[in-house]
Amino acid sequence: MGRHFGDLAKVRHIISYSLSPFEQRAFPHYFSKGIPNVWRRFRGQVFKVVPPFVLSYIVYSWGTQVHSDLKKKDLSLYENDQ
């Protein structure tokens, strides 16, 4: 009747290797190499990432302050009203 789903094509000359998950360690060298590596990568990137965030925060807070100041009424315009 034809080929079945599992036998759609013959693949030759391809070798694949795999390791059982039961033979792998879940957290190898986690404390001895992992945490120092995270610290090294953090130190290398912090001066590239933090300044734009700080600048954005300063601009945002300045804009918010100016907006709230501009929303207020100037009381000197209404001194002589009765």
PyMOL Python script that loads the backbone (N, CA, C, O; Angstrom):
from pymol import cmd

cmd.read_pdbstr("""\
ATOM      1  N   MET A   1       0.821  -1.186   0.000  1.00  0.00           N
ATOM      2  CA  MET A   1       0.000   0.000   0.000  1.00  0.00           C
ATOM      3  C   MET A   1       0.869   1.255   0.000  1.00  0.00           C
ATOM      4  O   MET A   1       0.334   2.357  -0.120  1.00  0.00           O
ATOM      5  N   GLY A   2       2.170   1.128   0.129  1.00  0.00           N
ATOM      6  CA  GLY A   2       3.030   2.300   0.156  1.00  0.00           C
ATOM      7  C   GLY A   2       3.798   2.374   1.460  1.00  0.00           C
ATOM      8  O   GLY A   2       3.763   1.456   2.279  1.00  0.00           O
ATOM      9  N   ARG A   3       4.479   3.462   1.628  1.00  0.00           N
ATOM     10  CA  ARG A   3       5.275   3.627   2.843  1.00  0.00           C
ATOM     11  C   ARG A   3       4.383   4.123   3.984  1.00  0.00           C
ATOM     12  O   ARG A   3       3.403   4.840   3.781  1.00  0.00           O
ATOM     13  N   HIS A   4       4.765   3.709   5.178  1.00  0.00           N
ATOM     14  CA  HIS A   4       4.041   4.151   6.362  1.00  0.00           C
ATOM     15  C   HIS A   4       4.681   5.429   6.884  1.00  0.00           C
ATOM     16  O   HIS A   4       5.733   5.848   6.400  1.00  0.00           O
ATOM     17  N   PHE A   5       4.045   6.040   7.869  1.00  0.00           N
ATOM     18  CA  PHE A   5       4.495   7.350   8.321  1.00  0.00           C
ATOM     19  C   PHE A   5       5.942   7.327   8.818  1.00  0.00           C
ATOM     20  O   PHE A   5       6.705   8.245   8.518  1.00  0.00           O
ATOM     21  N   GLY A   6       6.323   6.317   9.555  1.00  0.00           N
ATOM     22  CA  GLY A   6       7.669   6.247  10.092  1.00  0.00           C
ATOM     23  C   GLY A   6       8.723   5.944   9.051  1.00  0.00           C
ATOM     24  O   GLY A   6       9.904   6.190   9.293  1.00  0.00           O
ATOM     25  N   ASP A   7       8.337   5.417   7.897  1.00  0.00           N
ATOM     26  CA  ASP A   7       9.294   5.013   6.877  1.00  0.00           C
ATOM     27  C   ASP A   7       9.161   5.875   5.621  1.00  0.00           C
ATOM     28  O   ASP A   7       9.164   5.343   4.511  1.00  0.00           O
ATOM     29  N   LEU A   8       9.047   7.173   5.773  1.00  0.00           N
ATOM     30  CA  LEU A   8       8.856   8.030   4.614  1.00  0.00           C
ATOM     31  C   LEU A   8      10.116   8.154   3.771  1.00  0.00           C
ATOM     32  O   LEU A   8      10.025   8.252   2.547  1.00  0.00           O
ATOM     33  N   ALA A   9      11.286   8.152   4.394  1.00  0.00           N
ATOM     34  CA  ALA A   9      12.526   8.302   3.635  1.00  0.00           C
ATOM     35  C   ALA A   9      13.610   7.504   4.317  1.00  0.00           C
ATOM     36  O   ALA A   9      13.579   7.297   5.530  1.00  0.00           O
ATOM     37  N   LYS A  10      14.559   7.062   3.539  1.00  0.00           N
ATOM     38  CA  LYS A  10      15.717   6.375   4.083  1.00  0.00           C
ATOM     39  C   LYS A  10      16.846   7.379   4.199  1.00  0.00           C
ATOM     40  O   LYS A  10      17.265   7.961   3.199  1.00  0.00           O
ATOM     41  N   VAL A  11      17.332   7.585   5.386  1.00  0.00           N
ATOM     42  CA  VAL A  11      18.419   8.519   5.621  1.00  0.00           C
ATOM     43  C   VAL A  11      19.664   7.696   5.900  1.00  0.00           C
ATOM     44  O   VAL A  11      19.687   6.862   6.805  1.00  0.00           O
ATOM     45  N   ARG A  12      20.689   7.942   5.113  1.00  0.00           N
ATOM     46  CA  ARG A  12      21.922   7.169   5.262  1.00  0.00           C
ATOM     47  C   ARG A  12      23.087   8.106   5.545  1.00  0.00           C
ATOM     48  O   ARG A  12      23.041   9.290   5.209  1.00  0.00           O
ATOM     49  N   HIS A  13      24.106   7.577   6.151  1.00  0.00           N
ATOM     50  CA  HIS A  13      25.365   8.264   6.413  1.00  0.00           C
ATOM     51  C   HIS A  13      25.208   9.448   7.374  1.00  0.00           C
ATOM     52  O   HIS A  13      25.993  10.394   7.314  1.00  0.00           O
ATOM     53  N   ILE A  14      24.225   9.407   8.239  1.00  0.00           N
ATOM     54  CA  ILE A  14      24.079  10.426   9.275  1.00  0.00           C
ATOM     55  C   ILE A  14      24.141   9.713  10.617  1.00  0.00           C
ATOM     56  O   ILE A  14      23.375   8.787  10.886  1.00  0.00           O
ATOM     57  N   ILE A  15      25.063  10.160  11.446  1.00  0.00           N
ATOM     58  CA  ILE A  15      25.261   9.548  12.747  1.00  0.00           C
ATOM     59  C   ILE A  15      24.895  10.577  13.804  1.00  0.00           C
ATOM     60  O   ILE A  15      25.352  11.718  13.742  1.00  0.00           O
ATOM     61  N   SER A  16      24.086  10.190  14.763  1.00  0.00           N
ATOM     62  CA  SER A  16      23.732  11.097  15.854  1.00  0.00           C
ATOM     63  C   SER A  16      24.060  10.419  17.173  1.00  0.00           C
ATOM     64  O   SER A  16      23.878   9.213  17.342  1.00  0.00           O
ATOM     65  N   TYR A  17      24.541  11.223  18.089  1.00  0.00           N
ATOM     66  CA  TYR A  17      24.903  10.739  19.407  1.00  0.00           C
ATOM     67  C   TYR A  17      24.043  11.457  20.435  1.00  0.00           C
ATOM     68  O   TYR A  17      23.674  12.615  20.244  1.00  0.00           O
ATOM     69  N   SER A  18      23.734  10.787  21.495  1.00  0.00           N
ATOM     70  CA  SER A  18      22.997  11.413  22.578  1.00  0.00           C
ATOM     71  C   SER A  18      23.443  10.808  23.896  1.00  0.00           C
ATOM     72  O   SER A  18      23.946   9.685  23.949  1.00  0.00           O
ATOM     73  N   LEU A  19      23.251  11.567  24.942  1.00  0.00           N
ATOM     74  CA  LEU A  19      23.620  11.131  26.277  1.00  0.00           C
ATOM     75  C   LEU A  19      22.347  11.065  27.106  1.00  0.00           C
ATOM     76  O   LEU A  19      21.502  11.958  27.049  1.00  0.00           O
ATOM     77  N   SER A  20      22.232  10.033  27.848  1.00  0.00           N
ATOM     78  CA  SER A  20      21.050   9.847  28.673  1.00  0.00           C
ATOM     79  C   SER A  20      20.960  10.947  29.722  1.00  0.00           C
ATOM     80  O   SER A  20      21.980  11.303  30.313  1.00  0.00           O
ATOM     81  N   PRO A  21      19.767  11.503  29.977  1.00  0.00           N
ATOM     82  CA  PRO A  21      19.645  12.530  31.005  1.00  0.00           C
ATOM     83  C   PRO A  21      19.949  11.999  32.398  1.00  0.00           C
ATOM     84  O   PRO A  21      20.212  12.777  33.315  1.00  0.00           O
ATOM     85  N   PHE A  22      19.914  10.693  32.564  1.00  0.00           N
ATOM     86  CA  PHE A  22      20.227  10.110  33.866  1.00  0.00           C
ATOM     87  C   PHE A  22      21.727  10.095  34.123  1.00  0.00           C
ATOM     88  O   PHE A  22      22.155   9.901  35.261  1.00  0.00           O
ATOM     89  N   GLU A  23      22.531  10.297  33.080  1.00  0.00           N
ATOM     90  CA  GLU A  23      23.981  10.305  33.243  1.00  0.00           C
ATOM     91  C   GLU A  23      24.538  11.724  33.256  1.00  0.00           C
ATOM     92  O   GLU A  23      25.749  11.895  33.396  1.00  0.00           O
ATOM     93  N   GLN A  24      23.703  12.738  33.116  1.00  0.00           N
ATOM     94  CA  GLN A  24      24.161  14.110  33.153  1.00  0.00           C
ATOM     95  C   GLN A  24      23.981  14.661  34.560  1.00  0.00           C
ATOM     96  O   GLN A  24      23.061  14.282  35.285  1.00  0.00           O
ATOM     97  N   ARG A  25      24.876  15.557  34.922  1.00  0.00           N
ATOM     98  CA  ARG A  25      24.719  16.212  36.218  1.00  0.00           C
ATOM     99  C   ARG A  25      23.885  17.472  36.005  1.00  0.00           C
ATOM    100  O   ARG A  25      24.083  18.197  35.030  1.00  0.00           O
ATOM    101  N   ALA A  26      22.971  17.726  36.903  1.00  0.00           N
ATOM    102  CA  ALA A  26      22.047  18.846  36.727  1.00  0.00           C
ATOM    103  C   ALA A  26      22.757  20.193  36.865  1.00  0.00           C
ATOM    104  O   ALA A  26      22.533  21.086  36.047  1.00  0.00           O
ATOM    105  N   PHE A  27      23.594  20.358  37.864  1.00  0.00           N
ATOM    106  CA  PHE A  27      24.280  21.631  38.102  1.00  0.00           C
ATOM    107  C   PHE A  27      25.772  21.404  38.284  1.00  0.00           C
ATOM    108  O   PHE A  27      26.279  21.540  39.398  1.00  0.00           O
ATOM    109  N   PRO A  28      26.487  21.063  37.224  1.00  0.00           N
ATOM    110  CA  PRO A  28      27.932  20.854  37.389  1.00  0.00           C
ATOM    111  C   PRO A  28      28.652  22.188  37.552  1.00  0.00           C
ATOM    112  O   PRO A  28      28.410  23.125  36.792  1.00  0.00           O
ATOM    113  N   HIS A  29      29.524  22.270  38.529  1.00  0.00           N
ATOM    114  CA  HIS A  29      30.350  23.452  38.797  1.00  0.00           C
ATOM    115  C   HIS A  29      29.500  24.709  38.981  1.00  0.00           C
ATOM    116  O   HIS A  29      29.912  25.796  38.576  1.00  0.00           O
ATOM    117  N   TYR A  30      28.345  24.575  39.573  1.00  0.00           N
ATOM    118  CA  TYR A  30      27.431  25.716  39.722  1.00  0.00           C
ATOM    119  C   TYR A  30      28.040  26.793  40.605  1.00  0.00           C
ATOM    120  O   TYR A  30      28.030  27.968  40.237  1.00  0.00           O
ATOM    121  N   PHE A  31      28.567  26.417  41.756  1.00  0.00           N
ATOM    122  CA  PHE A  31      29.102  27.411  42.688  1.00  0.00           C
ATOM    123  C   PHE A  31      30.543  27.783  42.360  1.00  0.00           C
ATOM    124  O   PHE A  31      30.935  28.934  42.554  1.00  0.00           O
ATOM    125  N   SER A  32      31.338  26.843  41.870  1.00  0.00           N
ATOM    126  CA  SER A  32      32.750  27.133  41.656  1.00  0.00           C
ATOM    127  C   SER A  32      32.995  27.931  40.381  1.00  0.00           C
ATOM    128  O   SER A  32      33.898  28.768  40.351  1.00  0.00           O
ATOM    129  N   LYS A  33      32.218  27.696  39.332  1.00  0.00           N
ATOM    130  CA  LYS A  33      32.435  28.406  38.073  1.00  0.00           C
ATOM    131  C   LYS A  33      31.248  29.267  37.659  1.00  0.00           C
ATOM    132  O   LYS A  33      31.438  30.279  36.983  1.00  0.00           O
ATOM    133  N   GLY A  34      30.046  28.900  38.039  1.00  0.00           N
ATOM    134  CA  GLY A  34      28.850  29.605  37.585  1.00  0.00           C
ATOM    135  C   GLY A  34      28.696  30.991  38.159  1.00  0.00           C
ATOM    136  O   GLY A  34      28.507  31.953  37.414  1.00  0.00           O
ATOM    137  N   ILE A  35      28.773  31.113  39.475  1.00  0.00           N
ATOM    138  CA  ILE A  35      28.579  32.414  40.117  1.00  0.00           C
ATOM    139  C   ILE A  35      29.701  33.385  39.774  1.00  0.00           C
ATOM    140  O   ILE A  35      29.411  34.545  39.484  1.00  0.00           O
ATOM    141  N   PRO A  36      30.981  32.970  39.791  1.00  0.00           N
ATOM    142  CA  PRO A  36      32.014  33.916  39.343  1.00  0.00           C
ATOM    143  C   PRO A  36      31.844  34.341  37.879  1.00  0.00           C
ATOM    144  O   PRO A  36      32.156  35.478  37.526  1.00  0.00           O
ATOM    145  N   ASN A  37      31.360  33.450  37.043  1.00  0.00           N
ATOM    146  CA  ASN A  37      31.130  33.805  35.646  1.00  0.00           C
ATOM    147  C   ASN A  37      30.001  34.829  35.523  1.00  0.00           C
ATOM    148  O   ASN A  37      30.086  35.747  34.708  1.00  0.00           O
ATOM    149  N   VAL A  38      28.958  34.679  36.318  1.00  0.00           N
ATOM    150  CA  VAL A  38      27.860  35.657  36.307  1.00  0.00           C
ATOM    151  C   VAL A  38      28.374  37.013  36.773  1.00  0.00           C
ATOM    152  O   VAL A  38      28.016  38.041  36.197  1.00  0.00           O
ATOM    153  N   TRP A  39      29.209  37.028  37.808  1.00  0.00           N
ATOM    154  CA  TRP A  39      29.754  38.288  38.306  1.00  0.00           C
ATOM    155  C   TRP A  39      30.644  38.940  37.255  1.00  0.00           C
ATOM    156  O   TRP A  39      30.583  40.156  37.070  1.00  0.00           O
ATOM    157  N   ARG A  40      31.465  38.158  36.566  1.00  0.00           N
ATOM    158  CA  ARG A  40      32.340  38.694  35.529  1.00  0.00           C
ATOM    159  C   ARG A  40      31.527  39.273  34.384  1.00  0.00           C
ATOM    160  O   ARG A  40      31.845  40.354  33.889  1.00  0.00           O
ATOM    161  N   ARG A  41      30.497  38.581  33.959  1.00  0.00           N
ATOM    162  CA  ARG A  41      29.666  39.069  32.866  1.00  0.00           C
ATOM    163  C   ARG A  41      28.877  40.309  33.281  1.00  0.00           C
ATOM    164  O   ARG A  41      28.678  41.218  32.475  1.00  0.00           O
ATOM    165  N   PHE A  42      28.429  40.349  34.535  1.00  0.00           N
ATOM    166  CA  PHE A  42      27.711  41.522  35.040  1.00  0.00           C
ATOM    167  C   PHE A  42      28.620  42.744  35.034  1.00  0.00           C
ATOM    168  O   PHE A  42      28.217  43.814  34.580  1.00  0.00           O
ATOM    169  N   ARG A  43      29.859  42.591  35.540  1.00  0.00           N
ATOM    170  CA  ARG A  43      30.790  43.712  35.558  1.00  0.00           C
ATOM    171  C   ARG A  43      31.117  44.191  34.148  1.00  0.00           C
ATOM    172  O   ARG A  43      31.330  45.384  33.934  1.00  0.00           O
ATOM    173  N   GLY A  44      31.159  43.280  33.197  1.00  0.00           N
ATOM    174  CA  GLY A  44      31.483  43.662  31.831  1.00  0.00           C
ATOM    175  C   GLY A  44      30.362  44.409  31.124  1.00  0.00           C
ATOM    176  O   GLY A  44      30.622  45.170  30.192  1.00  0.00           O
ATOM    177  N   GLN A  45      29.133  44.208  31.545  1.00  0.00           N
ATOM    178  CA  GLN A  45      27.997  44.797  30.843  1.00  0.00           C
ATOM    179  C   GLN A  45      27.305  45.922  31.604  1.00  0.00           C
ATOM    180  O   GLN A  45      26.501  46.648  31.020  1.00  0.00           O
ATOM    181  N   VAL A  46      27.595  46.082  32.881  1.00  0.00           N
ATOM    182  CA  VAL A  46      26.833  47.038  33.689  1.00  0.00           C
ATOM    183  C   VAL A  46      27.031  48.468  33.192  1.00  0.00           C
ATOM    184  O   VAL A  46      26.085  49.254  33.228  1.00  0.00           O
ATOM    185  N   PHE A  47      28.221  48.831  32.732  1.00  0.00           N
ATOM    186  CA  PHE A  47      28.454  50.196  32.283  1.00  0.00           C
ATOM    187  C   PHE A  47      27.917  50.446  30.878  1.00  0.00           C
ATOM    188  O   PHE A  47      27.897  51.587  30.417  1.00  0.00           O
ATOM    189  N   LYS A  48      27.489  49.406  30.205  1.00  0.00           N
ATOM    190  CA  LYS A  48      26.842  49.571  28.905  1.00  0.00           C
ATOM    191  C   LYS A  48      25.324  49.657  29.044  1.00  0.00           C
ATOM    192  O   LYS A  48      24.654  50.257  28.204  1.00  0.00           O
ATOM    193  N   VAL A  49      24.789  49.065  30.089  1.00  0.00           N
ATOM    194  CA  VAL A  49      23.336  48.965  30.244  1.00  0.00           C
ATOM    195  C   VAL A  49      22.776  50.027  31.184  1.00  0.00           C
ATOM    196  O   VAL A  49      21.731  50.610  30.895  1.00  0.00           O
ATOM    197  N   VAL A  50      23.442  50.287  32.291  1.00  0.00           N
ATOM    198  CA  VAL A  50      22.895  51.155  33.329  1.00  0.00           C
ATOM    199  C   VAL A  50      22.811  52.626  32.896  1.00  0.00           C
ATOM    200  O   VAL A  50      21.783  53.249  33.165  1.00  0.00           O
ATOM    201  N   PRO A  51      23.818  53.224  32.245  1.00  0.00           N
ATOM    202  CA  PRO A  51      23.700  54.652  31.910  1.00  0.00           C
ATOM    203  C   PRO A  51      22.474  55.035  31.082  1.00  0.00           C
ATOM    204  O   PRO A  51      21.864  56.063  31.373  1.00  0.00           O
ATOM    205  N   PRO A  52      22.075  54.254  30.052  1.00  0.00           N
ATOM    206  CA  PRO A  52      20.837  54.637  29.361  1.00  0.00           C
ATOM    207  C   PRO A  52      19.606  54.594  30.267  1.00  0.00           C
ATOM    208  O   PRO A  52      18.710  55.427  30.130  1.00  0.00           O
ATOM    209  N   PHE A  53      19.554  53.633  31.186  1.00  0.00           N
ATOM    210  CA  PHE A  53      18.423  53.566  32.099  1.00  0.00           C
ATOM    211  C   PHE A  53      18.415  54.756  33.052  1.00  0.00           C
ATOM    212  O   PHE A  53      17.359  55.326  33.323  1.00  0.00           O
ATOM    213  N   VAL A  54      19.583  55.132  33.559  1.00  0.00           N
ATOM    214  CA  VAL A  54      19.660  56.275  34.467  1.00  0.00           C
ATOM    215  C   VAL A  54      19.283  57.553  33.725  1.00  0.00           C
ATOM    216  O   VAL A  54      18.523  58.370  34.246  1.00  0.00           O
ATOM    217  N   LEU A  55      19.801  57.730  32.529  1.00  0.00           N
ATOM    218  CA  LEU A  55      19.470  58.910  31.735  1.00  0.00           C
ATOM    219  C   LEU A  55      17.971  58.950  31.419  1.00  0.00           C
ATOM    220  O   LEU A  55      17.348  60.009  31.491  1.00  0.00           O
ATOM    221  N   SER A  56      17.405  57.812  31.075  1.00  0.00           N
ATOM    222  CA  SER A  56      15.964  57.756  30.800  1.00  0.00           C
ATOM    223  C   SER A  56      15.152  58.118  32.035  1.00  0.00           C
ATOM    224  O   SER A  56      14.147  58.821  31.932  1.00  0.00           O
ATOM    225  N   TYR A  57      15.576  57.647  33.198  1.00  0.00           N
ATOM    226  CA  TYR A  57      14.862  57.970  34.426  1.00  0.00           C
ATOM    227  C   TYR A  57      14.943  59.460  34.733  1.00  0.00           C
ATOM    228  O   TYR A  57      13.953  60.068  35.141  1.00  0.00           O
ATOM    229  N   ILE A  58      16.114  60.044  34.539  1.00  0.00           N
ATOM    230  CA  ILE A  58      16.275  61.475  34.804  1.00  0.00           C
ATOM    231  C   ILE A  58      15.396  62.298  33.866  1.00  0.00           C
ATOM    232  O   ILE A  58      14.736  63.241  34.303  1.00  0.00           O
ATOM    233  N   VAL A  59      15.383  61.951  32.588  1.00  0.00           N
ATOM    234  CA  VAL A  59      14.556  62.680  31.616  1.00  0.00           C
ATOM    235  C   VAL A  59      13.082  62.499  31.935  1.00  0.00           C
ATOM    236  O   VAL A  59      12.310  63.454  31.845  1.00  0.00           O
ATOM    237  N   TYR A  60      12.679  61.291  32.307  1.00  0.00           N
ATOM    238  CA  TYR A  60      11.279  61.031  32.632  1.00  0.00           C
ATOM    239  C   TYR A  60      10.842  61.825  33.864  1.00  0.00           C
ATOM    240  O   TYR A  60       9.783  62.453  33.864  1.00  0.00           O
ATOM    241  N   SER A  61      11.672  61.791  34.918  1.00  0.00           N
ATOM    242  CA  SER A  61      11.291  62.523  36.130  1.00  0.00           C
ATOM    243  C   SER A  61      11.277  64.033  35.876  1.00  0.00           C
ATOM    244  O   SER A  61      10.417  64.734  36.411  1.00  0.00           O
ATOM    245  N   TRP A  62      12.211  64.546  35.071  1.00  0.00           N
ATOM    246  CA  TRP A  62      12.204  65.963  34.723  1.00  0.00           C
ATOM    247  C   TRP A  62      10.941  66.313  33.939  1.00  0.00           C
ATOM    248  O   TRP A  62      10.310  67.333  34.218  1.00  0.00           O
ATOM    249  N   GLY A  63      10.566  65.496  32.974  1.00  0.00           N
ATOM    250  CA  GLY A  63       9.368  65.737  32.177  1.00  0.00           C
ATOM    251  C   GLY A  63       8.107  65.698  33.016  1.00  0.00           C
ATOM    252  O   GLY A  63       7.200  66.505  32.813  1.00  0.00           O
ATOM    253  N   THR A  64       8.041  64.777  33.947  1.00  0.00           N
ATOM    254  CA  THR A  64       6.888  64.694  34.837  1.00  0.00           C
ATOM    255  C   THR A  64       6.785  65.932  35.712  1.00  0.00           C
ATOM    256  O   THR A  64       5.691  66.457  35.922  1.00  0.00           O
ATOM    257  N   GLN A  65       7.921  66.403  36.225  1.00  0.00           N
ATOM    258  CA  GLN A  65       7.931  67.607  37.069  1.00  0.00           C
ATOM    259  C   GLN A  65       7.507  68.835  36.275  1.00  0.00           C
ATOM    260  O   GLN A  65       6.710  69.637  36.761  1.00  0.00           O
ATOM    261  N   VAL A  66       8.024  68.994  35.065  1.00  0.00           N
ATOM    262  CA  VAL A  66       7.664  70.148  34.230  1.00  0.00           C
ATOM    263  C   VAL A  66       6.184  70.093  33.867  1.00  0.00           C
ATOM    264  O   VAL A  66       5.508  71.122  33.866  1.00  0.00           O
ATOM    265  N   HIS A  67       5.679  68.905  33.562  1.00  0.00           N
ATOM    266  CA  HIS A  67       4.265  68.767  33.214  1.00  0.00           C
ATOM    267  C   HIS A  67       3.378  69.156  34.389  1.00  0.00           C
ATOM    268  O   HIS A  67       2.390  69.868  34.214  1.00  0.00           O
ATOM    269  N   SER A  68       3.727  68.692  35.585  1.00  0.00           N
ATOM    270  CA  SER A  68       2.893  69.045  36.746  1.00  0.00           C
ATOM    271  C   SER A  68       2.988  70.536  37.060  1.00  0.00           C
ATOM    272  O   SER A  68       2.010  71.133  37.511  1.00  0.00           O
ATOM    273  N   ASP A  69       4.158  71.146  36.826  1.00  0.00           N
ATOM    274  CA  ASP A  69       4.276  72.591  37.038  1.00  0.00           C
ATOM    275  C   ASP A  69       3.455  73.375  36.017  1.00  0.00           C
ATOM    276  O   ASP A  69       2.866  74.398  36.366  1.00  0.00           O
ATOM    277  N   LEU A  70       3.403  72.927  34.790  1.00  0.00           N
ATOM    278  CA  LEU A  70       2.653  73.637  33.757  1.00  0.00           C
ATOM    279  C   LEU A  70       1.145  73.472  33.916  1.00  0.00           C
ATOM    280  O   LEU A  70       0.381  74.297  33.416  1.00  0.00           O
ATOM    281  N   LYS A  71       0.711  72.428  34.598  1.00  0.00           N
ATOM    282  CA  LYS A  71      -0.717  72.232  34.826  1.00  0.00           C
ATOM    283  C   LYS A  71      -1.272  73.166  35.888  1.00  0.00           C
ATOM    284  O   LYS A  71      -2.478  73.412  35.918  1.00  0.00           O
ATOM    285  N   LYS A  72      -0.419  73.693  36.760  1.00  0.00           N
ATOM    286  CA  LYS A  72      -0.872  74.560  37.846  1.00  0.00           C
ATOM    287  C   LYS A  72      -1.258  75.930  37.292  1.00  0.00           C
ATOM    288  O   LYS A  72      -0.692  76.414  36.312  1.00  0.00           O
ATOM    289  N   LYS A  73      -2.219  76.520  37.940  1.00  0.00           N
ATOM    290  CA  LYS A  73      -2.631  77.864  37.545  1.00  0.00           C
ATOM    291  C   LYS A  73      -1.659  78.881  38.138  1.00  0.00           C
ATOM    292  O   LYS A  73      -1.127  78.681  39.231  1.00  0.00           O
ATOM    293  N   ASP A  74      -1.433  79.970  37.411  1.00  0.00           N
ATOM    294  CA  ASP A  74      -0.613  81.067  37.917  1.00  0.00           C
ATOM    295  C   ASP A  74      -1.511  81.958  38.771  1.00  0.00           C
ATOM    296  O   ASP A  74      -2.390  82.638  38.240  1.00  0.00           O
ATOM    297  N   LEU A  75      -1.304  81.962  40.072  1.00  0.00           N
ATOM    298  CA  LEU A  75      -2.184  82.694  40.986  1.00  0.00           C
ATOM    299  C   LEU A  75      -2.046  84.203  40.844  1.00  0.00           C
ATOM    300  O   LEU A  75      -2.952  84.934  41.245  1.00  0.00           O
ATOM    301  N   SER A  76      -0.954  84.688  40.294  1.00  0.00           N
ATOM    302  CA  SER A  76      -0.794  86.139  40.129  1.00  0.00           C
ATOM    303  C   SER A  76      -1.771  86.692  39.094  1.00  0.00           C
ATOM    304  O   SER A  76      -2.063  87.888  39.113  1.00  0.00           O
ATOM    305  N   LEU A  77      -2.275  85.868  38.206  1.00  0.00           N
ATOM    306  CA  LEU A  77      -3.251  86.326  37.224  1.00  0.00           C
ATOM    307  C   LEU A  77      -4.627  86.549  37.837  1.00  0.00           C
ATOM    308  O   LEU A  77      -5.452  87.262  37.267  1.00  0.00           O
ATOM    309  N   TYR A  78      -4.879  85.947  38.990  1.00  0.00           N
ATOM    310  CA  TYR A  78      -6.210  85.997  39.600  1.00  0.00           C
ATOM    311  C   TYR A  78      -6.228  86.798  40.907  1.00  0.00           C
ATOM    312  O   TYR A  78      -7.173  86.653  41.683  1.00  0.00           O
ATOM    313  N   GLU A  79      -5.230  87.631  41.179  1.00  0.00           N
ATOM    314  CA  GLU A  79      -5.165  88.376  42.443  1.00  0.00           C
ATOM    315  C   GLU A  79      -6.273  89.412  42.553  1.00  0.00           C
ATOM    316  O   GLU A  79      -6.820  89.608  43.638  1.00  0.00           O
ATOM    317  N   ASN A  80      -6.613  90.073  41.469  1.00  0.00           N
ATOM    318  CA  ASN A  80      -7.568  91.172  41.528  1.00  0.00           C
ATOM    319  C   ASN A  80      -9.013  90.740  41.260  1.00  0.00           C
ATOM    320  O   ASN A  80      -9.901  91.587  41.166  1.00  0.00           O
ATOM    321  N   ASP A  81      -9.252  89.449  41.139  1.00  0.00           N
ATOM    322  CA  ASP A  81     -10.626  88.979  40.921  1.00  0.00           C
ATOM    323  C   ASP A  81     -11.439  89.142  42.209  1.00  0.00           C
ATOM    324  O   ASP A  81     -10.920  89.038  43.320  1.00  0.00           O
ATOM    325  N   GLN A  82     -12.716  89.399  42.013  1.00  0.00           N
ATOM    326  CA  GLN A  82     -13.596  89.561  43.170  1.00  0.00           C
ATOM    327  C   GLN A  82     -14.648  88.492  43.215  1.00  0.00           C
ATOM    328  O   GLN A  82     -15.475  88.477  44.126  1.00  0.00           O
TER     329      GLN A  82
END
""", "prot")
cmd.dss("prot")
cmd.show_as("cartoon", "prot")
cmd.util.cbc("prot")
cmd.orient("prot")
